[in-house]
Amino acid sequence: MARGFDQMLGRFLLVWAIYWLLYFMQPISSIYPDIIEAFLLQVFFVVLLALAYVCTEFSIRTGLNLRVATTDDNYYKKKIIVFGYVLSTIGFLFLLYDKIYIQGIDYSHGFAIAREQWGLVAENRDGSASSVYSVVGYLIGSGYFFSLALLFSKSTDISDMGRMFGIFCGITLLLLNSIITGGRSSILLAVAFVTYSACLNAKTRNLKLFRTNAAKSLVIISACGLVFYVVYIFSLRSVSNQMDFSSYGLGFLQYLGLEPHQWFFSFVQESQFGGVFALINLAVSYLTHSLSTTAAIIDSHDHGTIIVFNYLYSLLAKVGLIQGSDLSWFLQGRFSSLPGAIYFQLGLAGVAICSLTLGSLSGIFNLLYIYKNSSVVLLLACCAMEAILLLSPFVFAGDFLSFPFVITGAVFSMLLAKIPKVRLKGFK
């Protein structure tokens, strides 16, 4: 059973391998010269993190008498799932009310244009919160992430019908929240966040994630729908910029620090379906361009600005806990990869320290959950840590818009589920 659980490091290495493979196979190249140096910096980060993870696990395994841990009771997990969805629905309605009636965002002209309006309104507020509805909405509105993580866990014993309905509700909330912001980052975060629980084994209880082909088909269809949504958002933005798919797909590469190979440029211009291929290439480049950004960071002498935890600083400034300051940097809005961001902020020594720390913490949390106490609190910590690891090729997960509120939403759901008088009816 241990080997079924113990694959967090393997998934981390797999994502990095796919990321590098996709970048070097794409018909694009970086406009910045230090691409090999950037690649070696990322390799340095990955190798140190993997060594720290392996050494930590080896030390714990040899030093302790490890046994498979018992889990929190199944009924408590079901209550967390329900409360997560209830809080997320309330949070979504609060955010929708804030955006439409307080900020005055008009969604009638499309999501992409609404996102631009939202950005302009936010700039005019000088970093302050728009309303109390926005504050509360964000605090509780992402509880569905942890509900999805529990639903994708084999240790959560629930009927196929209940699991299918729960996953449908979670994906619906994910899409609705993505739509009102016109963004795609929440989808990327959700996939990374649920991966840990979805890959956990549960052989001791002979549980399967899905017992019917219909349930498996729902997950496949949902995954395809999320991919379609990501490409669709790119198409909407090309329309909002009054550009055809080919021009937008090729032109936006420059902003990402990339340029298309000449043969691909000619193909897109001449082929009947060139615009579709340009958007698909842009969607992939949106993830892999972080290698090019890292190359720009290495070439830059403007280091020291806060990139990692940039969003946390801005949140603290919004609620008045710290003094607001300009946290922008020369490639604001681009993905930097986690090692690139750390290098920009703390230098090579910072990359070494952070990679060793992340590797050690990942190994500790993973083994604690498996062998000591498989509680929902530790599951939340493991899901958050895996999200950081899996998204490290692209960006620091903690700076995603939803990440802090995934934690607050999950905590509120757990606290409400502890209320003994609240009972669920008909949830099998």
Secondary structure, DSSP 8 states (H G I E B T S, - for coil): -HHHH--HHHHHHHHHHHHHHHHHHSSEEESSS-HHHHHHHHHHHHHHHHHHHHHHHHHHHHHS------B--HHHHHHHHHHHHHHHHHHHHHHHHIIIIIS----TT-HHHHHHHHHHHHHHTTT--S-HHHHHHHHHTTTHHHHHHHHT-TTS---HHHHHHHHHHHHHHHHHHHHHHT-SHHHHHHHHHHHHHHH---GGGT--S-SSHHHHHHHHHHHHHHHHHHHHHHHHHHHHTT--HHHHHHHHHHHTTEEE-HHHHHHHHHSTTHHHHHHHHHHHHHHHTHHHHHHHHHH-S------TTHHHHHHHHHTTSS-------TTTTS---HHHHHHHHHHHHHHHHHHHHHHHHHHHHHHIIIII-B-HHHHHHHHHHHHHHHHTTT--GGGSTTHHHHHHHHHHHHHHHT-TT---SS--
